[in-house]
Amino acid sequence: MPARMRPADVVRVGAVGLRTRPLRAFLSALGIAIGIAAMVSVVGLSSSSGAELDRTLSALGTNLLTVSSGSTLMGEAARMPVESEAMIERVGPVEAVSAVGKIPEAKVYRTERIPEAQTGGLSAYAARLDLPATLGATLRDGVWLNAATERHPAAVLGAAAARRLGVGAAGPDTQVVVGGVRFTVVGVLNPVALAPDLDNGVLVGWPAAEERLGFDGHPTTLYTRAEEAALEAVRDVLAGTANPEAPNEVDISRPSDALAAKQATGQAFAGLLLGVGAVALLVGGVGVANTMVISVLERRAEIGLRRSLGATRGQIRTQFLAESLLLSLLGGAGGVLLGTAVTVGYARYSGWPPVVPAWATAGGLAATLAIGAVAGLYPAVRAARLSPTEALSTP
């Protein structure tokens, strides 16, 4: 009666083929590793990006609503009343209101020598002093406008505006031209997640905009913070409060929803990349199957010798199936490590919290075992069917 093979014996016998042909085993495992690494890194980067979004929204808050000028029935740009800001402040659950007013006639240039057509897509805005506190905006350099500088030609640049204008830092000697008037750059903002339009803007004080740039005093966007529990109720009354005569000419939005939609788009793209990773994993599985079939053909003599010494068909089948599973598992483990390293490295580089879900690593290893079982099943069955005389007589 043939001896039973213990699990340790199965692993040891299955590893024989890998040790005797290390280069072939490495190349086959590499195909599996690439597929698993692609899948783990895609899931990890998507999760890390989502964690960064959650962290950003937790810091900035999800209770911000923007009230923007829309269009009239004739398709012309609408204007909100000058009193819109004060009227919204009287709404009970509203905690804070700030505003900007776009100045379309005021073009922005680095110097007067820049051709008029080369505006760089930058916009000039009149801004309230409490704008950074309401938006959660921070300064990369310099200071924000104050009660003194808002009346003088002082400007704060958005992150993208500073980059396009070639302004690295604020200072008394750093100036830009806004509407034909030289403004001293007193500050440079970091990117504003909840108001990305301001990244391409040059912000000046409300009084200075009226006195020096011909600003009419009408706000174009109002940023409103409200109690989270009453946010929807506030949203329902904002249009009529901001412009009682024409509430249909007012647009209401929630910036955090836009960020969430952007994240959803990123997740859809991640799903596409997961499909690519699955294809790579399938190709790796085909490579494992090919390796195992060749291994059976090359090791007929070994199979015949083992059969003649008493090994059963089941033991031969178990040997080659174990070899296929080990080969796939090695590739899967390497792929998980590689995918995790890519996720951590890119997340650290981007300033995100690195997140690799446990289900992604466990799922990756489970997928490799499934691939190994499927890829090794036919070669294992084929090896088990060889009779001792047939195997030993094959040159």
Residue pairs with C-beta under 8 A, 6 or more apart in sequence:
2 310
2 311
2 312
2 315
3 310
5 13
5 315
5 318
10 318
10 319
10 322
11 322
11 326
13 319
13 322
14 319
14 320
14 321
14 322
14 323
14 325
14 326
15 323
15 326
16 323
17 25
17 295
17 299
17 320
17 323
18 25
18 323
18 326
18 327
18 330
21 295
24 291
24 294
25 291
25 327
25 330
27 287
28 284
28 287
28 288
28 290
28 291
28 327
28 331
29 327
29 328
29 330
29 331
29 334
30 284
30 331
30 334
31 280
31 283
31 284
31 285
31 287
31 288
31 331
32 281
32 284
32 285
32 287
32 288
32 327
32 328
32 330
32 331
32 332
32 334
32 335
32 368
32 371
33 284
33 331
33 332
33 334
33 335
33 338
34 280
34 284
34 335
35 277
35 278
35 279
35 280
35 281
35 282
35 283
35 284
35 335
36 277
36 281
36 331
36 332
36 334
36 335
36 336
36 338
36 339
36 364
36 367
36 368
37 334
37 335
37 336
37 338
37 339
37 342
38 273
38 276
38 277
38 280
38 281
38 339
39 274
39 277
39 278
39 281
39 335
39 339
39 360
39 364
39 367
40 335
40 336
40 338
40 339
40 340
40 343
40 356
40 360
40 361
40 364
41 338
41 339
41 340
41 342
41 343
41 346
42 270
42 273
42 274
42 277
43 270
43 274
43 356
43 357
43 360
44 339
44 340
44 342
44 343
44 344
44 347
44 354
44 355
44 356
44 357
44 360
45 270
45 342
45 343
45 346
45 347
46 266
46 267
46 270
47 355
47 356
47 357
47 360
48 343
48 346
48 347
48 350
48 352
48 353
48 354
48 355
49 263
49 266
49 352
50 263
50 267
50 355
51 352
51 353
51 355
52 350
52 351
52 352
52 353
53 259
53 260
53 263
55 353
56 193
56 259
57 256
57 259
59 136
60 135
60 136
60 193
60 194
60 256
61 136
61 225
61 256
62 228
62 254
62 256
63 95
63 225
63 226
63 227
63 228
63 231
64 134
64 135
64 194
64 223
64 224
64 225
64 254
64 255
64 256
65 223
65 224
65 225
65 226
65 231
65 234
65 235
65 238
65 252
65 253
65 254
66 195
66 221
66 222
66 223
66 224
66 252
66 253
66 254
66 255
67 80
67 84
67 88
67 221
67 222
67 223
67 224
67 238
67 239
67 242
67 250
67 251
67 252
68 220
68 221
68 222
68 250
68 251
68 252
68 253
69 77
69 78
69 79
69 80
69 218
69 220
69 221
69 249
69 250
69 251
70 78
70 248
70 249
70 250
70 251
71 77
71 78
71 249
72 78
72 246
72 249
78 243
78 246
78 249
78 250
79 216
79 218
80 218
80 219
80 220
80 222
80 242
80 243
80 250
81 87
81 218
81 242
81 243
81 245
82 217
82 218
82 219
84 99
84 219
84 222
84 241
84 242
84 243
85 97
85 98
85 99
85 128
85 219
85 222
87 241
87 242
87 244
88 94
88 97
88 222
88 224
88 238
88 241
88 242
89 97
90 241
91 226
91 234
91 237
91 238
91 241
92 230
93 226
93 227
93 229
93 230
93 231
93 233
93 234
94 224
94 225
94 226
94 234
95 225
95 226
95 227
96 130
96 133
96 134
96 224
96 225
97 134
97 222
97 223
97 224
97 225
98 128
98 130
98 131
98 133
98 134
98 135
98 222
98 223
99 127
99 128
99 131
99 219
99 221
99 222
99 223
100 125
100 126
100 127
100 128
100 131
100 198
100 201
100 203
100 219
100 220
100 221
100 223
101 125
101 126
101 206
101 209
101 215
101 216
101 217
101 218
101 219
101 220
102 123
102 124
102 125
102 220
102 221
103 123
103 124
103 125
103 126
103 179
103 209
103 213
103 214
103 215
104 123
105 179
105 213
105 214
106 124
106 178
106 179
106 209
106 213
106 214
106 215
107 116
107 119
107 122
107 124
107 178
107 179
108 119
108 120
108 122
108 123
108 124
108 161
108 165
108 176
108 177
108 178
108 202
109 118
109 119
109 176
109 177
110 165
110 166
110 167
110 176
110 177
111 177
112 177
112 180
114 177
120 164
120 165
121 164
121 200
122 161
122 164
122 165
122 200
122 201
122 202
123 197
123 200
123 201
123 202
124 178
124 179
124 201
124 202
124 203
124 204
124 209
124 213
125 198
125 201
125 202
125 203
125 204
125 209
126 203
126 204
126 205
126 206
126 208
126 209
126 210
126 213
126 215
127 145
127 156
127 203
127 204
127 205
127 206
128 206
129 144
129 145
129 146
129 147
129 150
129 205
131 137
131 144
131 203
131 223
132 138
132 139
132 144
132 189
134 223
134 225
135 192
135 194
135 195
135 198
135 223
136 192
136 193
136 194
137 189
137 190
137 192
137 195
137 198
138 189
138 190
139 156
139 187
139 188
139 189
139 190
140 159
140 162
140 188
140 189
140 190
141 169
141 170
141 187
141 188
142 156
142 169
142 170
142 171
142 185
142 186
142 187
142 188
143 170
143 186
143 187
144 156
144 186
144 187
145 154
145 156
145 186
145 187
145 203
145 204
145 205
149 186
149 205
150 204
150 205
150 206
150 207
150 208
151 205
151 207
151 208
151 211
152 205
152 208
153 181
153 182
153 183
153 184
153 204
153 208
153 212
154 183
154 184
154 185
154 186
154 204
154 205
154 208
155 176
155 178
155 183
155 184
155 185
155 186
155 202
155 203
155 204
156 185
156 186
156 187
156 188
156 189
156 202
156 203
156 204
157 165
157 167
157 170
157 176
157 185
157 187
157 188
157 189
157 201
157 202
157 203
158 189
158 192
158 198
158 199
158 200
158 201
158 202
158 203
159 188
159 189
159 190
159 191
159 192
159 199
160 191
160 199
160 200
161 199
161 200
161 201
161 202
162 168
162 188
162 189
164 200
165 176
167 174
167 176
167 185
167 188
169 188
170 185
170 186
170 187
170 188
171 185
172 184
174 184
174 185
175 182
175 183
175 184
175 185
176 182
176 183
176 185
176 202
177 183
178 202
178 204
178 213
179 212
179 213
179 214
181 212
181 213
183 202
183 204
189 198
189 199
191 199
192 198
192 199
193 255
193 259
194 223
194 255
194 256
194 259
195 221
195 223
195 255
197 221
204 213
206 215
206 217
209 215
210 216
210 217
222 242
224 234
224 238
226 234
227 234
235 252
235 254
238 250
238 252
239 247
239 248
239 250
239 252
240 247
242 250
243 249
243 250
281 367
281 368
281 371
282 371
284 331
284 371
285 328
285 371
285 372
285 374
285 375
286 375
288 324
288 327
288 328
288 331
288 371
288 372
288 375
288 376
289 324
289 374
289 375
289 376
289 378
289 379
291 327
292 320
292 323
292 324
292 327
292 375
292 376
292 379
292 380
293 378
293 379
293 382
295 320
295 323
295 379
296 303
296 320
296 379
296 382
296 383
299 383
300 386
300 391
300 392
300 394
301 391
301 392
301 394
303 316
303 383
303 386
303 391
304 386
304 387
304 388
304 389
304 390
304 391
304 392
304 393
304 394
305 388
305 391
305 392
306 315
306 316
307 316
307 386
307 387
307 388
307 391
308 388
308 392
313 384
313 385
314 384
316 380
316 383
316 384
316 386
317 380
317 381
317 383
317 384
318 380
319 380
319 383
320 376
320 379
320 380
320 383
320 384
321 373
321 376
321 377
321 380
323 376
324 372
324 373
324 375
324 376
324 377
324 379
324 380
325 369
325 372
325 373
325 376
326 372
327 372
327 376
328 368
328 369
328 371
328 372
328 375
328 376
329 365
329 368
329 369
329 372
331 368
332 364
332 365
332 367
332 368
332 369
333 365
333 368
335 364
335 368
336 361
336 364
336 365
339 356
339 360
339 364
340 356
340 361
343 354
343 355
343 356
344 354
344 356
347 353
347 354
347 355
348 354
